[in-house]
């Protein structure tokens, strides 16, 4: 019989905490079981294996990151929205490195829940940069550019890839400024008057 008080949500929350502490690549069910204060066989009454747990940690990470970006950018437009969303993205990824690492994967084919959660994240990114007036393929390119900049800096930062003394906050602000310029250029090139 499953342990009273131990739910799938609690297992995922504990797994996410372990992943944040030791890294997603070092997440084990034994560590999760220890954190949940159950035996490993007891944990298997609540989970379908390590890959299923990692998938659920990814969903948790995407939902939390999406919520953070939404709260940061609400009511803002243009560069202000872009800056707020980007700072929220970076702050979340640095505060929760394990669940963030899990969240960067695209959904597996046929995983409807993962696809829905990922689509919500894309919609929030689109809303954060909606002030630029980008649509269709241009909007997708802009979302990818934004994600690449945020993820690239965070990945290097968490790996200790920056050793020079200049402020990473200033570097990040310059990157967001460059994205702002790129999005404005992209919007002007795709506007109906740009070809006149």
C-alpha positions as YAML, in Angstrom:
chain: A
units: angstrom
residues:
- id: 1
  name: UNK
  ca: [0.00, 0.00, 0.00]
- id: 2
  name: UNK
  ca: [1.36, 3.50, -0.86]
- id: 3
  name: UNK
  ca: [2.61, 5.56, 2.05]
- id: 4
  name: UNK
  ca: [-0.01, 7.94, 3.47]
- id: 5
  name: UNK
  ca: [0.78, 11.54, 2.60]
- id: 6
  name: UNK
  ca: [3.11, 10.68, -0.25]
- id: 7
  name: UNK
  ca: [1.55, 11.79, -3.51]
- id: 8
  name: UNK
  ca: [2.88, 11.91, -7.07]
- id: 9
  name: UNK
  ca: [3.05, 15.72, -6.79]
- id: 10
  name: UNK
  ca: [5.15, 15.49, -3.64]
- id: 11
  name: UNK
  ca: [7.48, 12.97, -5.29]
- id: 12
  name: UNK
  ca: [7.96, 15.34, -8.23]
- id: 13
  name: UNK
  ca: [8.54, 18.30, -5.92]
- id: 14
  name: UNK
  ca: [11.16, 16.36, -3.97]
- id: 15
  name: UNK
  ca: [12.78, 15.13, -7.18]
- id: 16
  name: UNK
  ca: [12.93, 18.71, -8.46]
- id: 17
  name: UNK
  ca: [14.65, 19.79, -5.25]
- id: 18
  name: UNK
  ca: [17.18, 16.98, -5.56]
- id: 19
  name: UNK
  ca: [17.81, 17.90, -9.21]
- id: 20
  name: UNK
  ca: [18.36, 21.53, -8.21]
- id: 21
  name: UNK
  ca: [20.81, 20.50, -5.50]
- id: 22
  name: UNK
  ca: [22.89, 17.88, -7.33]
- id: 23
  name: UNK
  ca: [22.09, 18.44, -11.02]
- id: 24
  name: UNK
  ca: [19.59, 16.75, -13.29]
- id: 25
  name: UNK
  ca: [22.22, 14.33, -14.59]
- id: 26
  name: UNK
  ca: [22.82, 13.08, -11.03]
- id: 27
  name: UNK
  ca: [19.15, 12.69, -10.11]
- id: 28
  name: UNK
  ca: [18.42, 9.15, -8.92]
- id: 29
  name: UNK
  ca: [15.32, 7.47, -7.60]
- id: 30
  name: UNK
  ca: [17.32, 6.38, -4.55]
- id: 31
  name: UNK
  ca: [17.97, 10.03, -3.69]
- id: 32
  name: UNK
  ca: [14.31, 10.88, -4.22]
- id: 33
  name: UNK
  ca: [13.23, 7.96, -2.04]
- id: 34
  name: UNK
  ca: [15.59, 9.08, 0.72]
- id: 35
  name: UNK
  ca: [14.23, 12.62, 0.52]
- id: 36
  name: UNK
  ca: [10.65, 11.29, 0.67]
- id: 37
  name: UNK
  ca: [11.63, 9.02, 3.61]
- id: 38
  name: UNK
  ca: [10.50, 5.85, 1.90]
- id: 39
  name: UNK
  ca: [12.31, 2.79, 0.65]
- id: 40
  name: UNK
  ca: [13.15, 2.61, -3.03]
- id: 41
  name: UNK
  ca: [10.58, -0.17, -3.56]
- id: 42
  name: UNK
  ca: [8.07, 2.02, -1.72]
- id: 43
  name: UNK
  ca: [8.79, 4.90, -4.08]
- id: 44
  name: UNK
  ca: [7.97, 2.69, -7.07]
- id: 45
  name: UNK
  ca: [4.38, 2.58, -5.83]
- id: 46
  name: UNK
  ca: [4.21, 6.27, -6.81]
- id: 47
  name: UNK
  ca: [6.37, 6.50, -9.94]
- id: 48
  name: UNK
  ca: [6.96, 4.64, -13.19]
- id: 49
  name: UNK
  ca: [10.74, 5.05, -13.22]
- id: 50
  name: UNK
  ca: [13.43, 7.69, -13.47]
- id: 51
  name: UNK
  ca: [12.54, 8.89, -16.97]
- id: 52
  name: UNK
  ca: [8.93, 9.45, -15.93]
- id: 53
  name: UNK
  ca: [10.11, 11.44, -12.91]
- id: 54
  name: UNK
  ca: [12.43, 13.55, -15.09]
- id: 55
  name: UNK
  ca: [9.56, 14.22, -17.48]
- id: 56
  name: UNK
  ca: [7.38, 15.38, -14.57]
- id: 57
  name: UNK
  ca: [10.21, 17.57, -13.25]
- id: 58
  name: UNK
  ca: [10.42, 19.09, -16.74]
- id: 59
  name: UNK
  ca: [6.70, 19.87, -16.70]
- id: 60
  name: UNK
  ca: [7.05, 21.46, -13.27]
- id: 61
  name: UNK
  ca: [9.99, 23.54, -14.50]
- id: 62
  name: UNK
  ca: [8.19, 24.72, -17.63]
- id: 63
  name: UNK
  ca: [5.09, 25.68, -15.64]
- id: 64
  name: UNK
  ca: [7.11, 27.56, -13.02]
- id: 65
  name: UNK
  ca: [9.28, 29.33, -15.59]
- id: 66
  name: UNK
  ca: [6.21, 30.29, -17.63]
- id: 67
  name: UNK
  ca: [4.56, 31.68, -14.50]
- id: 68
  name: UNK
  ca: [7.68, 33.68, -13.58]
- id: 69
  name: UNK
  ca: [7.96, 35.20, -17.05]
- id: 70
  name: UNK
  ca: [4.23, 35.97, -17.13]
- id: 71
  name: UNK
  ca: [4.28, 37.76, -13.78]
- id: 72
  name: UNK
  ca: [7.37, 39.75, -14.73]
- id: 73
  name: UNK
  ca: [6.12, 40.97, -18.11]
- id: 74
  name: UNK
  ca: [2.44, 41.58, -17.39]
- id: 75
  name: UNK
  ca: [1.41, 45.14, -18.19]
- id: 76
  name: UNK
  ca: [4.65, 45.93, -20.02]
- id: 77
  name: UNK
  ca: [5.36, 46.26, -23.75]
- id: 78
  name: UNK
  ca: [8.29, 46.47, -26.12]
- id: 79
  name: UNK
  ca: [11.75, 46.64, -24.65]
- id: 80
  name: UNK
  ca: [10.42, 46.87, -21.07]
- id: 81
  name: UNK
  ca: [8.51, 43.61, -21.50]
- id: 82
  name: UNK
  ca: [11.48, 41.95, -23.20]
- id: 83
  name: UNK
  ca: [13.84, 43.04, -20.41]
- id: 84
  name: UNK
  ca: [11.49, 41.95, -17.61]
- id: 85
  name: UNK
  ca: [10.76, 38.57, -19.22]
- id: 86
  name: UNK
  ca: [14.45, 37.95, -19.84]
- id: 87
  name: UNK
  ca: [15.47, 38.82, -16.30]
- id: 88
  name: UNK
  ca: [12.74, 36.55, -14.93]
- id: 89
  name: UNK
  ca: [13.92, 33.73, -17.19]
- id: 90
  name: UNK
  ca: [17.52, 34.09, -16.03]
- id: 91
  name: UNK
  ca: [16.57, 34.40, -12.36]
- id: 92
  name: UNK
  ca: [14.44, 31.26, -12.49]
- id: 93
  name: UNK
  ca: [17.09, 29.23, -14.30]
- id: 94
  name: UNK
  ca: [19.77, 30.26, -11.82]
- id: 95
  name: UNK
  ca: [17.56, 29.58, -8.79]
- id: 96
  name: UNK
  ca: [16.38, 26.18, -10.06]
- id: 97
  name: UNK
  ca: [19.14, 24.71, -12.24]
- id: 98
  name: UNK
  ca: [17.95, 21.10, -12.12]
- id: 99
  name: UNK
  ca: [14.35, 21.67, -13.06]
- id: 100
  name: UNK
  ca: [15.44, 24.29, -15.61]
- id: 101
  name: UNK
  ca: [17.77, 21.74, -17.24]
- id: 102
  name: UNK
  ca: [14.86, 19.31, -17.46]
- id: 103
  name: UNK
  ca: [12.60, 21.94, -19.01]
- id: 104
  name: UNK
  ca: [14.63, 22.69, -22.13]
- id: 105
  name: UNK
  ca: [13.68, 19.53, -24.01]
- id: 106
  name: UNK
  ca: [10.96, 19.59, -26.65]
- id: 107
  name: UNK
  ca: [7.99, 17.31, -25.93]
- id: 108
  name: UNK
  ca: [8.14, 13.69, -27.03]
- id: 109
  name: UNK
  ca: [5.81, 12.82, -29.90]
- id: 110
  name: UNK
  ca: [2.36, 11.99, -28.55]
- id: 111
  name: UNK
  ca: [2.86, 13.53, -25.10]
- id: 112
  name: UNK
  ca: [-0.19, 15.77, -25.15]
- id: 113
  name: UNK
  ca: [0.25, 17.22, -21.65]
- id: 114
  name: UNK
  ca: [3.88, 18.15, -22.31]
- id: 115
  name: UNK
  ca: [2.90, 19.67, -25.68]
- id: 116
  name: UNK
  ca: [0.14, 21.73, -24.06]
- id: 117
  name: UNK
  ca: [2.47, 23.05, -21.34]
- id: 118
  name: UNK
  ca: [5.17, 23.84, -23.93]
- id: 119
  name: UNK
  ca: [2.61, 25.62, -26.12]
- id: 120
  name: UNK
  ca: [1.65, 27.77, -23.12]
- id: 121
  name: UNK
  ca: [5.31, 28.69, -22.63]
- id: 122
  name: UNK
  ca: [5.60, 29.68, -26.29]
- id: 123
  name: UNK
  ca: [2.41, 31.76, -25.99]
- id: 124
  name: UNK
  ca: [3.85, 33.61, -23.00]
- id: 125
  name: UNK
  ca: [7.08, 34.29, -24.90]
- id: 126
  name: UNK
  ca: [5.03, 35.54, -27.83]
- id: 127
  name: UNK
  ca: [3.06, 37.83, -25.52]
- id: 128
  name: UNK
  ca: [6.27, 39.18, -23.99]
- id: 129
  name: UNK
  ca: [7.48, 40.30, -27.42]
- id: 130
  name: UNK
  ca: [4.09, 41.13, -28.93]
- id: 131
  name: UNK
  ca: [4.84, 44.84, -28.80]
- id: 132
  name: UNK
  ca: [7.17, 44.45, -31.78]
- id: 133
  name: UNK
  ca: [4.31, 43.50, -34.08]
- id: 134
  name: UNK
  ca: [5.98, 40.30, -35.30]
- id: 135
  name: UNK
  ca: [3.78, 37.57, -36.75]
- id: 136
  name: UNK
  ca: [4.02, 34.12, -38.29]
- id: 137
  name: UNK
  ca: [7.51, 32.84, -39.02]
- id: 138
  name: UNK
  ca: [9.09, 36.12, -37.88]
- id: 139
  name: UNK
  ca: [7.52, 35.68, -34.45]
- id: 140
  name: UNK
  ca: [8.82, 32.09, -34.19]
- id: 141
  name: UNK
  ca: [12.31, 33.25, -35.18]
- id: 142
  name: UNK
  ca: [12.14, 36.02, -32.55]
- id: 143
  name: UNK
  ca: [11.05, 33.57, -29.83]
- id: 144
  name: UNK
  ca: [13.92, 31.24, -30.75]
- id: 145
  name: UNK
  ca: [16.39, 34.13, -30.71]
- id: 146
  name: UNK
  ca: [15.17, 35.24, -27.27]
- id: 147
  name: UNK
  ca: [15.32, 31.73, -25.85]
- id: 148
  name: UNK
  ca: [18.79, 31.17, -27.31]
- id: 149
  name: UNK
  ca: [20.16, 34.34, -25.74]
- id: 150
  name: UNK
  ca: [18.66, 33.60, -22.33]
- id: 151
  name: UNK
  ca: [19.57, 29.92, -22.33]
- id: 152
  name: UNK
  ca: [23.05, 30.51, -23.71]
- id: 153
  name: UNK
  ca: [24.03, 33.00, -21.04]
- id: 154
  name: UNK
  ca: [22.47, 30.97, -18.22]
- id: 155
  name: UNK
  ca: [24.13, 27.75, -19.40]
- id: 156
  name: UNK
  ca: [27.55, 29.34, -19.51]
- id: 157
  name: UNK
  ca: [26.96, 31.14, -16.23]
- id: 158
  name: UNK
  ca: [25.94, 28.00, -14.32]
- id: 159
  name: UNK
  ca: [28.85, 26.07, -15.82]
- id: 160
  name: UNK
  ca: [31.32, 28.72, -14.59]
- id: 161
  name: UNK
  ca: [32.08, 29.80, -18.14]
- id: 162
  name: UNK
  ca: [32.67, 33.47, -17.37]
- id: 163
  name: UNK
  ca: [35.90, 34.29, -15.58]
- id: 164
  name: UNK
  ca: [36.46, 37.92, -16.49]
- id: 165
  name: UNK
  ca: [35.56, 40.54, -13.87]
- id: 166
  name: UNK
  ca: [33.03, 42.54, -15.91]
- id: 167
  name: UNK
  ca: [29.43, 42.32, -14.72]
- id: 168
  name: UNK
  ca: [27.30, 39.58, -16.24]
- id: 169
  name: UNK
  ca: [24.24, 41.71, -15.50]
- id: 170
  name: UNK
  ca: [25.61, 44.39, -17.81]
- id: 171
  name: UNK
  ca: [26.44, 41.80, -20.46]
- id: 172
  name: UNK
  ca: [22.91, 40.44, -20.20]
- id: 173
  name: UNK
  ca: [21.43, 43.93, -20.54]
- id: 174
  name: UNK
  ca: [23.54, 44.47, -23.68]
- id: 175
  name: UNK
  ca: [22.25, 41.19, -25.11]
- id: 176
  name: UNK
  ca: [18.65, 42.22, -24.47]
- id: 177
  name: UNK
  ca: [19.35, 45.58, -26.07]
- id: 178
  name: UNK
  ca: [20.73, 43.77, -29.12]
- id: 179
  name: UNK
  ca: [17.59, 41.63, -29.27]
- id: 180
  name: UNK
  ca: [15.44, 44.74, -29.03]
- id: 181
  name: UNK
  ca: [17.27, 46.21, -32.03]
- id: 182
  name: UNK
  ca: [17.04, 42.93, -33.95]
- id: 183
  name: UNK
  ca: [13.30, 42.62, -33.28]
- id: 184
  name: UNK
  ca: [12.69, 46.21, -34.41]
- id: 185
  name: UNK
  ca: [14.68, 45.56, -37.59]
- id: 186
  name: UNK
  ca: [12.83, 42.33, -38.23]
- id: 187
  name: UNK
  ca: [9.48, 44.07, -37.75]
- id: 188
  name: UNK
  ca: [10.43, 46.90, -40.13]
- id: 189
  name: UNK
  ca: [11.54, 44.42, -42.79]
- id: 190
  name: UNK
  ca: [8.30, 42.45, -42.61]
- id: 191
  name: UNK
  ca: [5.90, 45.41, -42.43]
- id: 192
  name: UNK
  ca: [3.83, 46.16, -45.56]
- id: 193
  name: UNK
  ca: [5.50, 49.57, -45.94]
- id: 194
  name: UNK
  ca: [9.04, 48.16, -45.73]
- id: 195
  name: UNK
  ca: [9.07, 47.20, -49.43]
- id: 196
  name: UNK
  ca: [7.96, 50.64, -50.66]
...
